[in-house]
Amino acid sequence: MTKRKEILDWCAQQLNIVQFRDFSPNGLQVEGRDEVNSIVCAVTASQAAIDFAVAQQADMLLVHHGMFWKNEAAAITGWKKRRIQTLLANDINLVGYHLPLDAHQQWGNNVQLALRLGWQVDGCGGEQNLVQYGSLAQPLTAAELACQLELSLGRVPVLLCADQQQPVRRIAWCTGGGQGFFQYAIDMGVDAFITGEVSEPQYHLAQECGVAFIAAGHHATERYGIQALAFAVAEQFGIKQQFFDELNPA
């Protein structure tokens, strides 16, 4: 039997959560049973993920996107009430790690995406070290890099803002909603920047600065960090874990 507090303390230390300025609480968000023998992990604490955790009789739902965010209405009504009600009725712990999981240099979303794609990781930088940079194993065109992402992530199509034949070797990336770091990537002198989402200005920056911008999906680019963390927790404490995925095109 593993106590919830043991897992929370271990994760807090391994992810160094105290060093991050985040807009979501990191750690326990909804308290369930004290002992944990089974974990379900998911990108987001959606109703579908919660229902899956219930069906699997899990003691903990471990997520990247939790349920509480700054500048969000505090009232627990509608969808938020239903999610919390399901967790409490089944005594399931909801535990979330946001920016600390993005930036972690072993289990983080950025590093895990690079491992999946075979990218060389050279370092990290930007605000709270949320941008990773490195290089491709071999030079590709922007179109070939976009195709590589589509095949690896199973997300078709990804959005490419660039000359299709533009050569790419040096890259920077930030999973999820990292489009605001595009200027930082441009200033670094990379050939391409990969993230999950796109906003209107990035198209123009890509055209005018000659740096390819690729949006490969917020959910799609952030599926791997939470799985790596759940596997590490399961290995550390000798408990079961499984991943719940959703067909989220965003």
N, C-alpha and C positions, 0 to 999 in steps of 0.2 A: 504494500500500500504506500502511495506517495502523497504527501500532504500538498495541498494547493500552494501554501506559502513557500515550500521548498522550490517548486517550479518557478514561482514569481520572483523569488530572490535570485535564483540562478540566472534567469533571463535578464533581470535588471542589471546584474553585474556583467554578464557576457555582452549585452547590447549597449552597456554604458548609457543608460537612458537619461541620467541626470545632466549630461552635457548638451542635450538638445533642447532648443526652443521650438516647441511643437504647438499645433493648434488642435490637437486631440490628445486625451489622456493616454499615456503608455502604461500598460499593465492591466490590472483587473478593472473591468468596466461594469460588469454585473456579477454579483456574487452567487455562486451555486454551492454544491456540496464540498465539504472540506477535503475529501480524499479523491484522488484522480488516478484512474486506471486506464482510461481511454480518451484520446484526443481526436477531434476532427479539426482539420485546418481548412481555411478558405481565404480567398482574397478579401471578401467583404462579408460583413455580418448581415446578409440579406435574410429575408424570411425563408427562402429556399434553402440556404445554408443551415439555418437554425432547425428547420424541419428535418433535414438530413441528419443533423447531429442527434435529434430526438430519436429518429428511426434507428440509428446505430447505437443508441443507449450510451452516448458519449458523456463524459463528465466535464469536458472542457471544449469550447469552440475557440480556436486560436486563429486570429485574423490579422490582416494588414490594415484594412479599413474598418474601424470600429463604428460605434453608434452615436458618439457625442463629439461635436465640433464647435469651435469658437464661432461667434456671430451667428449661431443657429438658435431658433426659437427653443426656449427651455421647457415648454409644456410637453408632457408625455401623452400625446393623443394620436389617433389614427394609426398609421403604419408603425410608428415608434412604440405605441402602447402594445400593439399586437406582437411585435418582436420580443419586447421585454416580458410580456405576459407569458409567452411560450417558454422563454428561458427560465423564468421563475417557477412556472408550473412543473417543469421537469428538472429543476435543481441543477441547471447547467451553468458553469462559469463561462462568461464571455471575457476573453483576454485579447487585447490588441496592441500591436507595436507598429507605429507609423514611420516617422523619419529615422528612428534608430535602425529599423530594418532596411530602409532604403540604402543607408550609408555603410552598413556593416561590411567589412572587407573579407568576410568568409561566407556568411549566409545571406548577405544583402541582395536586394533586387538587382542592383547594378552589376555586381560581380557575378551573380548567378545567371543573368542574361548573357554576359560575356562568355561564361563557361559553355552555355548552350550553343552559342553561335561560333565558338572557336576564336574569339577575339583576344588579342594580347592586351592585358591590363598593365598600364604603365604607372598610373597614379590617380589621384582624385583632387578636386578643388572646388571652387565656387562656394557659395553660402553653405555653411555647415557641411562642407565636403560632399555635397549631393551630386556633383558632376564627376563622372568617371571618364578617363581618357586613355587612349591606347592606339592600337593599329590592327588592321586586318592581317590574316595569315598570308594573303597574297592580294595584290591590287585587283580591284573590281571596278566596273562602271557603276554609276549611281543606280541604274536600272537593275544591274545584277545584284547589288546589295539589297535593294528593295525586294527582289525575288527571293533571295536567301532568307530574309525575314519572314516573308509570306510562307515559305515552305517549313521553316523551323517552328514558327508560332501557330501555324494553321489558321492564319487570318488573311483573307483575300478580299479586296486588295488592301495593301498599306498605301498611305498617301505620300507621294514623292513630289517635293517641290525642288526641281533641279533640271538641268540639261540631262537627258537620259544617258548620254555617253560620257558624262563628266567623270574623270578618273578619281577614284577614292582609295586612299591608303590610311591616312591618319584620321581618326574619328574621336568624337566625344559623345557621351550618351547620359541620359537621366530618365529612368523609367517613370511611367505614370504621367502626371501633369507637369512635365519639366520644360514646356515650351518657352517659359520666361528666361531660361538659361541660354537661349540661342545666341544672344549677343556675346555672352561670355565665351561660348564655343568659337564664334567667329574671331574674337580677339586672340584666342589661343592659336589660330592659324590652322585649324583642322580642315579636312576636305568635306566632312559630313557630320551632321549632328542627328542622333536618333533619340526619340522620346515616344511617349504614348499619344499625346494630344497635339492639336494644332489650333492656334488662334489666327485671326486675320492678318496681323502684321508679319508673321513668319514667312508668308509667301513672298512678300516684297523684299524682305531681307535676303532671302535665298537668291532671288533673281539679281539683286543689286550687288551682293557681296561675293557671289560665286561659291557659296558653301551649300551643299545639298542639305535639305531638311527632310527628315522622314518621320512621319507619325504612324506608329505600328499598333496603336491601341493601348489605352490605359490598363485595362484588365489583362490583355494579352502579354504585355511586357512585365507585369507584376505577379505572375503566377508562380514564380520559382523561388523567391525569397522565403515566402511563408512555408513552402514545402521543405526547404532546407532547414529552417528553424524547427519545424515540427519533428523532422527526422532526428535532429540533434537532441531535442528534448526527450524523444522516445528512447534514444540510445543511452542518454545520460541516466535516465530514471527507470529504464526497463519497462516501459508501458507501450500500449498499442497506439498507432496513429494512422490516419488515412486522410486523403485529400478530396475535397468536394469542389468540382469545377462547374462553371456555368457558361453557357453560350452567350456571353456578353459582348456585343460588337463595339462597344464604346471604349 
